[in-house]
């Protein structure tokens, strides 16, 4: 089932999410819904807070990034096969140079900005069967994980921007929270006027 994506301004997007227990009700249905919602909105990642659930869960399918012509063959191969569910993830280390990449977010449509992130991270997480894994990601794969991880920490990519950049996009963000935008996927807007 495709679930509406919560827009910028919703309190759930600024809350630190809570851990998921193995007996979480209908977890497999939730994960299926998150994949379906992400694909329907042409995303490469989706975190549970973006559909209104403050739990530590996100899904990633980075295959669309593999089409980037500037990538080397190894990174293309990594991205093509990078499809994972992350439950209760915890970043262990972030290392390497900071590098800028133009990021967007399904909860903040029509806003894209360059965000600085470190090039490598090691993360511990549980898969759908609650087995624990520790993996290291670099480049674009690391960046997608960092972006989705931020969501479960109550951080948006716009929080990484300079105060000046944030002021410049303030009116756009207000319009998004009020639903004064056009999107081609279902969304919930926190400050949408009820009057017709």
SVG drawing of the C-alpha trace seen along z (x, -y; Angstrom):
<svg xmlns="http://www.w3.org/2000/svg" viewBox="-14 -35 54 49">
<polyline fill="none" stroke="black" stroke-width="0.4" points="0.0,0.0 1.3,-3.4 1.4,-5.7 1.4,-9.5 4.7,-11.1 4.8,-13.6 5.9,-17.1 8.4,-19.5 7.1,-21.1 5.6,-18.0 6.8,-17.4 7.5,-13.7 10.4,-14.8 12.2,-16.5 11.8,-13.8 14.5,-11.2 12.9,-7.9 12.6,-4.9 14.0,-1.4 11.9,1.3 11.3,4.6 11.1,8.0 7.4,8.2 6.6,4.8 3.1,5.3 2.9,6.1 6.6,5.1 6.8,7.0 3.7,5.2 5.2,1.9 8.4,2.7 6.5,3.7 4.5,0.5 7.7,-1.6 9.2,0.1 6.0,-0.6 5.8,-4.2 9.5,-4.9 9.2,-3.5 5.9,-5.3 7.6,-8.6 10.9,-7.8 13.0,-7.9 16.2,-6.0 15.6,-5.9 12.7,-6.3 12.7,-6.5 9.7,-5.6 9.3,-9.2 8.6,-10.2 5.4,-8.2 4.6,-9.5 6.1,-6.7 8.8,-7.7 10.7,-4.3 14.3,-3.5 13.7,-2.0 14.7,-2.9 14.9,-1.3 17.3,-2.1 17.6,-1.0 20.5,-3.0 20.3,-1.5 19.1,-4.7 22.4,-6.4 24.3,-3.7 23.4,-5.5 25.7,-8.5 28.3,-8.7 31.0,-10.0 31.2,-6.9 33.9,-4.2 32.9,-0.6 33.3,0.5 30.9,-2.1 28.4,-1.4 28.4,2.3 28.0,1.4 25.0,-0.9 23.3,1.5 23.1,4.1 22.5,1.8 19.0,2.7 18.6,3.0 16.3,2.7 18.0,1.0 16.4,1.6 17.7,-0.1 20.8,-1.3 23.7,-2.9 26.5,-4.8 29.8,-3.6 32.2,-5.8 32.2,-8.5 35.6,-9.1 37.3,-10.7 37.1,-14.0 33.9,-16.1 32.4,-16.3 29.5,-18.2 26.6,-16.5 23.3,-18.0 20.6,-16.3 16.9,-16.3 14.2,-14.7 10.7,-13.3 9.5,-15.3 10.9,-18.5 9.9,-18.4 11.4,-20.9 14.3,-21.8 17.8,-20.6 21.0,-21.9 24.6,-20.9 25.3,-19.1 28.7,-18.3 29.1,-14.8 32.1,-12.6 32.9,-10.0 32.9,-6.8 30.8,-5.4 30.6,-2.1 27.1,-1.2 25.6,1.5 22.0,2.4 19.5,5.3 18.0,6.9 14.3,7.9 15.1,11.1 16.7,9.0 20.2,10.4 22.9,7.8 25.2,6.7 28.1,4.3 29.0,2.8 31.2,0.0 29.9,-2.2 31.7,-4.8 30.8,-7.5 27.2,-7.7 26.2,-4.6 27.5,-6.2 25.7,-9.4 22.3,-7.8 22.7,-5.9 23.7,-9.2 20.7,-11.0 18.2,-8.3 20.0,-7.9 19.5,-11.7 15.8,-11.1 15.6,-8.8 17.7,-11.2 15.2,-14.1 17.5,-15.8 16.7,-17.0 19.2,-17.8 18.2,-21.4 19.6,-21.4 23.1,-21.0 22.8,-24.2 24.3,-27.5 22.0,-30.1 22.1,-32.2 21.1,-29.2 18.3,-28.4 17.0,-32.0 17.1,-31.9 14.8,-28.8 12.6,-29.8 9.6,-30.8 9.8,-27.6 9.9,-25.5 6.8,-27.4 5.0,-26.8 5.8,-23.1 4.5,-22.8 1.2,-24.6 0.8,-22.3 1.1,-25.2 3.1,-23.0 2.4,-20.4 3.6,-16.9 3.0,-13.6 2.8,-11.4 0.5,-11.4 1.6,-13.8 0.4,-15.0 1.0,-18.7 1.2,-19.8 0.1,-23.4 -2.4,-23.0 -5.4,-25.3 -8.7,-23.3 -10.8,-26.0 -11.8,-25.7"/>
</svg>
